[in-house]
Amino acid sequence: MFPYPYERRNGRDRRSGADRRRVNGASELPFGDEEMDQEEAAEKAAQMSLHLGDLWNNKGKELFRTHRYPEAKGALLKAAEINPQLASAWYVIACIESMKGEKEGALSRLRKAIELEPGFKEKARTQSYFKKLKGDADFEKLIQ
């Protein structure tokens, strides 16, 4: 009666497990059924790890935006641990530590963010997150 391979009235899918996992004949899994060597597997794992770092970074920035600073710092530290090249994670951690009055931590994280992306120097100069550090000689030297 219905052109669909599943029954619409109760939503139960009548297809086999393998057919449900395929979309347009392709497997939904990131790796197919073929064998791969260790080098290729390590490369794919590294790529997935970078994506995981981005996910933690996005979660941390959203928590920061909603003023949940301790949770944001934890998520951002995890992102920076997975992918140390995420300059925005280091910068937001520096913002959180600066607002809490943790001068040394804020300066070291800000230094790392500026090394990775020099544009954060100007951002740190203008944003109010660093108002507790304004006038500090080390901070002023870092943003010059």
C-alpha positions in Angstrom: 0.0 0.0 0.0 2.8 2.5 0.9 5.8 3.0 -1.4 8.0 3.1 1.7 9.9 0.1 3.0 8.6 0.7 6.5 5.2 0.8 7.9 4.0 4.4 8.4 1.2 3.9 10.9 3.4 2.8 13.8 6.7 4.1 12.5 8.4 0.7 12.7 11.1 0.3 10.1 10.8 -3.1 8.3 14.2 -2.9 6.6 17.1 -5.1 7.7 19.8 -3.6 9.9 22.3 -3.2 7.0 19.7 -1.5 4.8 18.9 1.0 7.6 22.5 2.0 8.0 23.0 2.7 4.3 22.0 6.0 2.8 22.0 6.0 -1.0 24.0 2.8 -1.0 26.7 4.2 1.2 27.5 3.3 4.8 26.9 5.9 7.5 29.9 4.8 9.4 33.1 6.8 8.9 35.1 3.7 8.0 33.9 1.2 5.4 34.2 -2.6 5.6 37.7 -2.5 3.9 40.8 -3.2 5.8 43.2 -0.2 6.5 46.8 -0.1 7.5 47.9 1.3 10.8 49.2 4.5 9.3 45.9 5.3 7.6 44.0 4.4 10.8 46.2 6.7 12.9 45.6 9.5 10.4 41.9 9.1 10.5 42.0 8.9 14.3 44.0 12.2 14.4 41.4 13.9 12.2 38.6 12.8 14.4 40.5 14.0 17.4 40.8 17.5 15.9 37.0 17.6 15.3 36.5 16.5 18.9 38.7 19.5 20.0 36.5 21.8 17.9 33.4 20.4 19.5 34.7 21.0 23.1 35.8 24.5 22.0 32.4 25.4 20.7 30.8 24.0 23.9 33.1 26.0 26.1 32.5 29.2 24.1 28.7 28.7 24.5 29.0 28.1 28.2 31.2 31.3 28.5 28.5 33.2 26.6 25.9 32.1 29.1 28.1 33.1 32.0 28.8 29.5 33.2 32.5 30.2 33.7 33.7 27.1 35.6 32.1 24.7 33.2 33.3 26.8 30.3 36.9 26.7 31.5 36.7 22.9 31.9 35.4 22.4 28.4 38.0 24.8 26.9 40.9 23.1 28.8 39.7 19.8 27.3 39.6 21.4 23.9 43.1 22.8 24.3 44.4 19.5 25.6 43.0 17.7 22.5 44.1 20.4 20.0 46.7 22.8 21.4 46.5 24.9 18.3 43.1 26.3 19.1 43.9 29.9 19.8 40.4 30.8 20.6 40.2 28.3 23.4 43.4 29.7 25.0 42.0 33.2 24.6 38.7 32.5 26.3 40.4 30.7 29.1 42.6 33.8 29.5 39.4 35.9 29.7 37.9 33.7 32.4 41.1 33.7 34.5 41.4 37.5 34.1 37.9 38.1 35.3 38.6 35.8 38.3 41.8 37.8 39.1 44.2 35.0 38.3 46.9 37.2 36.7 49.6 34.6 36.0 47.3 32.1 34.5 45.6 34.8 32.4 48.8 36.2 31.1 50.3 32.8 30.1 47.1 31.7 28.3 46.8 35.0 26.6 50.5 34.8 25.5 49.8 31.3 24.0 46.7 32.6 22.1 48.7 35.6 20.7 51.5 33.3 19.6 49.0 31.2 17.7 46.9 34.1 16.3 48.3 37.6 16.6 44.9 39.2 16.1 44.0 38.4 19.7 46.5 41.1 20.8 44.2 43.9 19.5 41.1 42.1 20.9 42.7 41.9 24.4 43.5 45.6 24.2 39.8 46.6 23.6 37.7 44.0 25.5 36.5 44.5 29.0 37.3 41.0 30.2 40.9 42.2 30.9 40.0 45.3 32.8 41.5 43.9 36.0 44.8 43.6 34.2 44.8 47.0 32.5 47.7 49.1 33.9 49.7 45.9 34.8 53.2 46.2 33.3 53.3 42.6 32.1 49.9 42.8 30.5 50.7 46.1 28.7 54.0 44.7 27.5 52.2 41.6 26.1 49.6 43.6 24.1 52.0 46.1 22.7 
